[in-house]
Every structure is written in structure tokens, then in C-alpha cells.
């Protein structure tokens, strides 16, 4: 068994690590999951400016992704529908209606040029062998923008999950510029479906948001939904509307879906019902309002890390500077090599060094002759000449030597030197260069396609109990002891809603708080039934008169029920006591009749409830008299009107 445990622990750890790093959680460096990265890498590899069949792209991508074609095709469609890096042609589904894309053999796509600018530079990207060792794939793209918060991501791994909302690319670029310049910035989500969003609890990407549809209520008899809440489709929204209508939570006559490339769902209300009467119910019981909890979990330095949006922007601002520095240094190296080559060519042709190799008999002698021919001009060289340089010079065709244009060479050298000076200046001012790069990137974006779609606002909280009418009769049958909205016989105690809570005090002194039941046995001739909403129940003063069955002494207890756990039984009087009377009036009178005994002249005594102080619900009562009580008589008085205490049903 010890071997099995060790094997299980090892394999499970490997599985968990694989799912976390290689399947479900995006990498901070490029904001992509592995399948998304492999799709984009494939599109960049096969890019020729033309559209490719998605089925062909999926097949090519299977060289890198070991989990089958369906996961690749699904990831490609999701990426394409972000309308950022992939140009699409054909039916890629509809994010508004939830319609699926056509089969991969019928649709086409290609990489957008902006993807190459933001993501792709193979010279500074680290590559590793693919799963079968036949090909090389990037560990992560050197992304110049934080794609994890631009595109958003969701994933469930072993023991952890991530949910990152999408943000507007223009606003992200502006935030990164402000970060580089040391200015404050704030980012809020932006969804392709539009709608309204309350970000008061966003907590920089680690809290939650509330998203609502956009409604047109100009016509009091109908409501038109023109934008969706986050994560909803017209199909799921209509389904939630129909379910709410079946349960009687909203009063609607019909639902008409006129959605095309824009959302248009018409809700026709019943006769006598107006838009202002159902809006809160729509938010409470349908997908017109959704609450989304967030967890910005990414892979950073090969480990899962929870970050904030601000931290992601700060990380990518530094990463952008580093990438631009590496690109400039790489360009400087290439230009230096090119300048060296052009200088060698000029000297080789101008000084007719090629003439010195005409009489050489061996390759070594040829190389030596060329190197010796450059010794008088070493001061003009960028770096010492090598054998590779000689080999390159010896491959120059005779025709090119005879037609060599010295002016063209000098012009090219001049341009290279100018660019080298420019690179040196940019390397000294990397922050300004990074800001300039972001400005250039902004200029490439289509203002219409990248404008903010979601309106940031603030909502009032809606209690589902307040959003429905309390019009369901709650009945109690004294003969059977059943209570509920489904009890057909008995008397009606009150009108309730489907989300109300009920307080019941039984004959035994046991009380319970529970949701409105359909049909539930509580007790025959229970003492009390009323609303258990805390603000209502806490204002009710219970006065309980009970008797000890052993001593026959009577006690009085005044208390309130202010704290409770749902569906748990509590005892309002000490165990074994016999309750004689329960009252909710603030003041009433009663008479105790004592057991008749020899030499006892007083056989009755009057009391008033107001003479006794309120106690805690767990406290014992106050003894009324040190005489054995035979019975109690409650005096009938004019009803007590207490504006602070709600009128409740006393059984």
C-alpha cells in the first residue's frame, strides 16, 4: 500500500501541475492558454495573407497540441470571436444568440497583421520541442500588451480556478501609457455584449461585478432589451424569462425575439401591468441581472499567482520596455553586421583585393591573401575580419563586382549609421519610446470597432423578497396541524411571497424559522405564526406565561427573537415547562386562580404584563407567586395599538 500511495501522490501531482500550467490557466507573459498560443503560432507560421480553411489550421495545429481537433477548433472560434487577432470568413457563430459556428471545413480564417506586431518576434522568443519532439513551439509569446485582461479568461484547474473579465483594448493601452509615465490609472471591464455594469465591488479584478441588460421602457406596456448582461445570450435570457413567468414571478403576456446583428427582445406585459411594476422582478429573477465573482489567477514564473489588474499593467509596462530594448539591441546588432559587410565589400572592390587571389593555388592561401589585403584598412573596419567574412566576399559574383555602385554603397552606409544613432538615442529613452510605440498602436486600431460598449454605473441592491408581490395565501388547518400555501382547508393566516420566512411557535414551546412551506405539519393548535424577517420579528415582544408541572408555580417571561439559524428547533421556555398563554401585546392583564387549600383565603390574584422587564430569549422567567396555580384567566381589553410593533397573527 505504501508503494501505491507513493505512486498515487506522484501521478496526481504531475496531473495537477499539468492541468494548471498547460491546460486551464493563462500565462501572464502573453495572456494565453497553451491551446490558444498554439493556434496563433500555427496561423503565424502558415500566414501568406490569404484565408485558410479552419479545418486545415486545426490539422496543422495538431503538430503542437496533443488533445485532439475539437479543443483546437473550439479555441480558434473563441479567439476569432474576440475580433482582435484573427480575421474570419464564414459563420463563426453568434455571441449574442449563442448559435454555434459552422463546421471547420466550411469556415476560413487568417492572422491579423496586428498580431504579428504585438506578439511575434521569433528572434527573442524562447522555443521548446513540441510534445512529440518533431517541432518547436514557443514557451510564451513576447506580448507587448496584457492580453489576459484584454481578452479575459476562464478556467478550472485542480484546486483552483480563474475568471478574468475582458477590458477595452484602447483603455488598456492608455493605462499602460499612464503607468509608464507614472500617472494614476483605473481600469474597468468592457464586454462585447454591452450592457450596464456596477463595479463598486470590483476590487481591481479580485472582487465581483453586477451586470445588467440595457432596457428601453419608454412604452409602459412593453420592455425592449437592446444589450445583454455579461455571459448571457438571447437564448439563455429568454429561457430565464419564460421560467420566471411560469413560476408567477413576472407578469408578461409574450416574448418576441427580433435579434439580428443587434439584440432586440420585446417583452409584452399583461393587461393591467406596467413596465415600472416588473423591472425589479426582471433583475431579481432572470438573467437581466447577473453577479459575477472574479479571481485573477495567472501563471507567473511557472507558478499560479493571484494578481490585481493594476499589478498586471505594471508588470506589462516593464515587460514592454524590456521587449523593446531587446528588439532595439537585436536591430543594432543586425545593422552593425550589415555595416561591417558593406564596408568589407566596398574595400574589397575599391582596392581590388580580389586581384590578389588570382595566382593562389589553395583555399588557405586565398583566405590568407584576402585577410592580408585588408590589413592596411583595419582602421575602417567595424570589427576584425573573420573567415566567415572572407567566405562571404569570395561568393560575390564577378558581374556584381563589375557593376559595383560605390555611391549606392555610401548611401546605404549613411542610412545605417543614421539608424544606429537613432537606436542609441531610443535605448537611452526607453520609456518615451515605449509610450511612442503605444501611441502608434492606438493609431492602428479602428476607433469604431474598439470603442467602449459597456456603461459603468451604480445599481441599488434588489432584495428578491421585495421584488415579488406577497399575494400567496398561507393557510393553517387547526384540526390536522398542517401549514402551507398548498393547504386547501383551514383558515388564511396571511399573504406571503415565495421567498418569505415564517416563524412558528408550537404548543410545546418549540419555535422554528423556515421558508414558506408548500405543506408542512407543524402542530395542532400552535401558539403563534408570523413573518420571520429579522426587521419584523425583532420588533415583536413575546410574553409567555408558563407553569412548572411539578410545583404548579407560574412564571412570566418577556423576550424577543433576534437571532436564529434556519430550520433549527429552539425552546422558548425551560424544558419540561407547560405554556399557559402567549401574547404579543405590549400590555395586558391576567388573573391567576390558585389551588384551593385549607386556611388560604386568597384564591386569585391579578397581574399586569407591563410590570415585568424584558429578558433574553434564553433566560428563565420570573415567578409570579409562590402558590400553586390551578388556571389562568386573560382579561379581554381594548386592543393595544403599538406603532412600533407590527400586527401579527396570534393563533
N, C-alpha and C positions, 0 to 999 in steps of 0.2 A: 504493500500500500504506500510505503514511503516513496518508492520509485514512481508510482502513479501520480502521487501528489506533486512531486518534483516535475514530472513531465507535464502535468496539467498547468502548473504555475508558469512554466517556461513558455508553453504554447499559447496560453491565454495572454501573457504579457506581450508576446510577439504579435498576436492578433489585435489586441487593443492598440498597441503602438502603430500598427499598420493602418487601422481604420482611422485613427486620429490624424496621423501625418499624411497618409496617402489616399484618403477617400473623402472624408467628411468636412474637414476644417480647412479654410483657405490660408494661404501663406501671406504673411504681412508684406513681404518684399514686392510681390506682384498682384496680391489680392485674389489669386485664382486657386481653385481646387485642381488637383492633378489632371482630371479629365478635361477641364476647360483649357488648361495650359497645353495639353497635347493636341486638342482640336485647333487652337490658334497656331501652334507650331507647325502642324500639318498644312494649314491654309497658307502660312508664310512660305513654306517650302515649295508648294506647288503653284504659287502665285505667278500668273502670267498676264494679269489684267483682265482675264475673261472669267465668266461664271463657270463653276464646276458643279456637276451633279452631287448632291449631298451624299448619295449612296457611294460615289467614288471617294469623297472626302472621308467618309466613315471607314471605308476599306483601307485607305492609306493610313488612317489614324490607328488602326488595329495593330500596326507595327510597334506602337508605343504603349497602347492601353490594353491590358490583359483581361478586361472584364466584359467583352462582347460588344456587339454592334448597337444594341438597343440603348445602352447607357451613353454611348458616344453620340448617337443621333439625338437623344433627348437633351443632352448637354448642349449640342450645337444649336438646336432650335431655341432653347432658353437664351443662349448667348446672342443669337441673331435677333431675338425679340427685344433685347435691350437697346437695339438701334444705335450701337456705339462702334463696334469693331468689325461687324460682318454686314456686308451688303447682301440682301436677299432678293430672290426672284421666284415667285410662285406662292402657294398657300402655306405659310408658316404658322397657321392657326390665328386665333384672335384672343389677345389678353383680356379683352373686355367681356366677351361672351363665354370664354373658356373652351371654344372649339379647338380641336386638336389639329396639328399640321398634317398635310398630305404625306403619303409615303415618301421615303427618302429618294426613290427613283424618279419622282415627279417634280422635285423642287431643286433649286440651284442656289449657290452662294459663292462669294469671294471675299477676300480680306479687304477691309477698308484701308486706304493709304495711311490714315492717321494712326492705325495700329502699329505700323512699322516705325512711325516717328516716336510713339510713346513707349513701345515695348521692346522693339527688336534691334539689337546690336550684337551679332554673334561674336564679335571680336572681344567683347568684355563680358560675355555671358559664360557661366560655367556649365559644361555639359557632362552627362554621365551616361553609361551604357543603358539601353532600354532593358526591359525585363528578360528578353531572350539573348541579349548581348550582341545582336546583329546591327543595331543602330544607336545613334547618340541623340539624347533628348536633353533639354535644358533643365537644370535643377529648379531654377526660377528665372523668369524674365527680369531684366533690369528696368522695372517700370518707373517712369518719371512722374506718375500720378498715383494716388492711393485708390486703386481700383476696388478694394474691398468695401469702401464706403460710397463709391460712385455707383457700383452695380448692386451692392447689397449681397447677402449670402445667408443661407440657412443650411444647417447640417446637424445630424445627430450621430455622435460617436459613442464610444464605450465610456460611460460615466460622465459624459459632458456633452454639451450642445452649444451651437452658436446661432444667433439670429441678429443679423446686421441689416439695417434699413438702407435703402438707396438714397443718395443725395444728388442734388443738381450739380452737373459737372462744371458749369460756369462758377457756381458759388464755391465749389471745392478749390478750383484754380485760384479764385480771389482769396480764399482763406489761406492757401499755401503762399501766395504773394505776401499777404499781411504777416504771416509767420516769419518769412524770410526777412521782412523789413522791421520786425519787432513790434508790430502793431497788434492790438487785440482783435480777435475774430470769434464768431459764433456760427455753428452750422446746425441746420435742422433738416429733417428728412424731406424728400420730394419724390412723389410716386407717379408712375406713368399713367395711372388711372385718375389722377387729380384728387378731388375731394377736399375736405377740411380736416385739419389735424390740430389737436391740442397737445402741445409739447411741454406743458407745465411740470410734468414729472419725467421728462426725457433724461435728465441727469447725464448729459454728454454721452449718450449712447448706451448707458447701463441701466436705465430705468424702464419706463414704459410710455407709450403714447396712446391717445384715443383718436381714432379716425372715423369720420362720418361722411356720408354721401352729401352731395350738393343737391338741394331741392328747390323747385320752383313752386311756391304756394300762392302765387298771385290769384289763382282761381280757387275760391273757398271750397268748391265741391270736388276738386281733383288735385292730386300732387304729382308733379313730374320730376323724376330723378334724372339728373343730367351728368353726374360724375359719381364714381364708385368709391367706397371706402377701401382701405388697404387690404389686399389679399382676397377681395371679393370679385366675383364675376356676375354678370346679369343672371346667369342660370342659378347660381347659389343664392343670390339676393331674392329672386322671385320665389324660390323654394322656401326660404325663410318667411317671406310674406304670406305664402299660402298656409304654412304650418301655423303661424300666429293667428291667421283668420279662422282656421279650423278650430283652434282652441278658444276662440272668442276673445282674444286679447286685443284685436283691432277690428274695427267695423268697416269693411270695404266691400264694394259691390263687384269689381272686376279689376284685373291687372292686364295691361296691354304692353307688349314689348315691341318698340319701334327702333331698336338699336341697329345701326349700320356701322359706319366708322366712328360714330359718336354714340354715347349712351343716351337712350331716351326710353324710360319706363314710366308708363302712366298708371297711376293708382286712382281708380274711380271710387268715391266714398258712397256709403249707403245713404238712403234718404234720412234727413234729419241729423246727419253727422257732418261736421265741417273740419277743414284741414287743421285748424288750431287745436281741435279736440284730440287728434290722433298722432300728432308729431312726436310727443314724448313717448307714446307707446311704440311707435316705429323705432325709435332709438333704443328703447328698453328691451324689445322682444324680437328684433330682426337684425339682419346684417347692415342695417342703415347706420349702425354704430358698432365698431369693434375695438376692443382693447388689446394691445399687443405688448407683451413683455419682451425685453431685449437683453442680449448678452453678447458683447462684442469680444468674442473669443477668436484668436488667430494663432497661427504657428509663427513664432519668432525665435530665431536661433535654434531651430529644431525642437522647440518646446511649446506646448499650448500656454497662451498668456491672455488674460482678460485685460483689455485696454479701454481707453476712452477715445472719442472722436478727436479730441484735441491732441492726445498723445500720438495718434495715427498721423495727423497732419504734421506735427513736429518731427516725427521720425522720417516722413517722406520729404520734408523740406531739406533735411540733412542729406537724405539719400539722393535727392535731385542734384544738390551741389556736388556730391561725390561722383555721380554718374557723368555729369557734365565735365568735371575735372578729368576723369578717365578718358572721356571721348576727345577732349582737347589734347591731352598728352599723347593719345594714340595718333591723332591727326598730326601733331607736331613731329612725332617720330616718323610717320609716313612721308611728310613733307621734307624732313631732313634727309631721309633716304633718297627721295626723288631729287632734291637739290644736289646731293652728292653724285647721283648718277648723271644728271645733266652737266655738272662741272667736268666729270670724267670724260663724257662724250665730247664736250667742246675741246678740251685739251687734246684728247686722242685724235681728233680730226684736224684741229687747227695746227697743232705741232707735228702732224704727220707721224705720230708714233707707230702707226700701223705699218709704216715703211720698214721699220727696224726688224720686223718678224719675217720678212721675205726670204732671208737666207738661213733661217733657223731650221734645224733638222729634226728636233724632238719637241714634244709638248712642253717639257720642263724648260727648255731653252726659250721657247716662245713666251711662256709666262714670265720668266726672268727678264726677258728683253722688254716686255711691257712695263713691268714694275720699275726697272731701271730707267725707262723712258720718262716716268712720272717724277723721278726724284728731284729734278730741278724745279718742279712746280708744287712741291709739298705744301708750301705756304698757302696756296689757293684752295687746297682740298679741305673738305669738311672734317674728314677723319682719314686715317691711313688706308691705303688701298689694300684690298684682300684678294685672294684667289677667286672668290665668287665674283668680285667686281671685274677681274680680268676676263673670266669666262663670259660675262655679260657683254663686255666690249668686243670680244672676239666673235660674237654672234651677230654683230651689226652687219647687215648686207652691204656689199660694195655699192650697190645702186643708191642706198641711203647716204653713204659717205660722200659719193659724188654729187649728190643733190642737197648736201647739208646746208641748212639756212642758219647762219650764225645770229642774225637779228631775231629770228623766232626764238632761238635758244635763250638769248639775253632777255627777251621779253618774258619768257616763262620763268626764268630765274628771278626776275624782278617781282613778278606776281607771287612767287613762292616766298620770297623774303618779306614781302608786304604782309602776307598772311601769317607768317611766323611771328612778326612783330605784333599783329592783332591778337594772336593766340597768347603771347606773353602778357599782353595787356589784360585779356579776359581772365587769365589764370590769377592775376593779382586782384581782380574784382569779381570773384565767383558769384557773390550774392547778387550783384547788379546784373550779371549775365543770366543767372537763373530767373530773375524777375523778367528780364527781357524775353527769355525763352517762353515763359508762361504767357506773356502778352502776345507773342507770335502764335502760340497755340490757341489762345482765345480768338484771334482773328480768323483762324481756320474753321471755327465752329459756326454752324448755321444758327443765327440768333433765334429764328422761329422754332427750329426743332429742339433747341436746348433751353428754352425759356422755362421758368418755374411753372409747374402745373398745380401743385398743392398749396392751398392757402393756409397759413399759420394763424390760428385763432385760439380762443379760450372758451371752453364749454362749462356750463353748470352741471353738477353731478345730478344724475337722474336715478331716483330710487324706484326699482321696479314695482314696489308696493304702491307708490304714488301714481304710477303711470297707468294703472288699471282701475276701473270702477269697482267699488265694493257693492255688487248687486247680486251676489250669490247667497241665497238663504241658508243659514246654518240652523239645523233643527236638532231637537233633543226629545227623545221618547222616554218619559218617566217610567213607563211600565217595563220596557226592555233594557233601559240603560245605555242605548246607542246614541252617539252624537256624530254629526257629519252633514256634508252637503248632499249626500246621497240617501239620507234618511227620509222616507216618504211620509211617515206618520209623526205624531208628536207636535210640539209647538216650535215656532220660529223664535230663536233667541236674538239673532242679529243678522245683519248683512255683512258679508266678508268678501275679500278678494282671494285669488288663488295663491298669493304669497303671504297672506297674513299668518300670524301665530296666535295660538289660543292657550289661555291659562285655565286649568280645571282644578278645582278643589273637591275631593271626594268626601264621602261620609266618614271615612276612616281618618281624615286629617292629612292624607297624602295629596300633594299637589304636583302637577306636571305641566310643562310647557312643550307644545308640539305644533307642527304645521297643520293647517286646516285639513282635517281628515275627510275622506270620502264617506267612510262609515267605520266607526270605532266604538267598541264597548268601553265606557269609562266607569260607570257605576249607576245604580238606581238611586234616584233622589239625591244627586250630588248637591253639595252646598253652593257652589259658585262656578260660573263660566263667564269669561270675558276676554278682551283683547290682551295679548301679551307683548305688544310693542312697548319697549322699555320706557319711552317717554310718557306712555299712557299708564302702564302698570305701576310705575314708580310713584304715581300720584294717588294711588288707591290705598286708603288706610283700612286694613282688616282689623276688626275687633272680634276676637274669638273668646267665647265663654265655654270652658270645659270643666269636667268633673273627674276626680280620681275615683275609679270604681271600687277601690279598697276602703278608703277613708270617707268617701262621699263628700269631701270638701270641694268647693267650687273655686275656679281661678279665672282671671280675666287677662287677656294678652292683646296688646295693640301693636301692630307691626306693618311694615311694607316689604314687598318682594322686589328687590332692586337688582339682584344678580342671580344668574341661573345658567345651567347648561341644558341645551335642548334634549328632550326625550329622556330626562333623568328624573326619578321619583324623589321627592323631598317630603319631610314630615314637618307640619307647621306647629304641632304641639308635641310635648314629650310622648314617647312611645307608651302605648297602653292606656292613654287618656281617652275619655269619652266626650266628644264635642256636643254641646247642647245648643249652641247658637253661633252663627256667623253673620256679621253685619259690616256694611261698608259706609254707613253714615258717620259723619264726624261727631254726632251727639245723639244719644237715645237713652231711654230709661228702661229699667227692667226690675223685676221682683224675684227674689229667691224665696221659695217655700221650703222650710226646714222640716226634717223628720220629727214627728210629734213624739215627745218623751215626757215622762212624769217630771213635774217641777220646772218645766221650761215654759215660761209664759209667752215669750216672743216666738211665734211660729212663722213669721215672714219679715222680710226687710227689703227696702227699696234702695236702688243704686242708680248712678248716672255714669255713663261711659266717659264723659269729659273729665271726670275726677281722676283719671288714671293716665300715666305718662306712656308715651310710645317707647317700645323696646325693639331690640334687634330681632330678626326673624328666627334666630337660633336660641334666643333667651327663653327662660321659663316665665310663666305668667305670675300675676300677683294674687295671693289668696284673698278671696272676698270676705270670708267669715270662717271662724273655727267651729262651725256647726255643720252637721250632716245635712246635705241638701236633697230634698225629695224631687223638686221640679223647679223650672224657671218659667217666668211669665214676662213676655216682651210687651211693653206698653205701646199701643197704637197712637202715634203722634202725627202732627202735621209734617209732611216730608221736608227733610233738611236740604236746603239749596246751598251747595258749596261750589262757587265758580271755579275753584282750583282743582276740583275733583270731577272727573268725567262720569257721566251716568252710565253704569254698567248693569248687566243682568245678574240679579241675585236669585238663585234657584230656591 
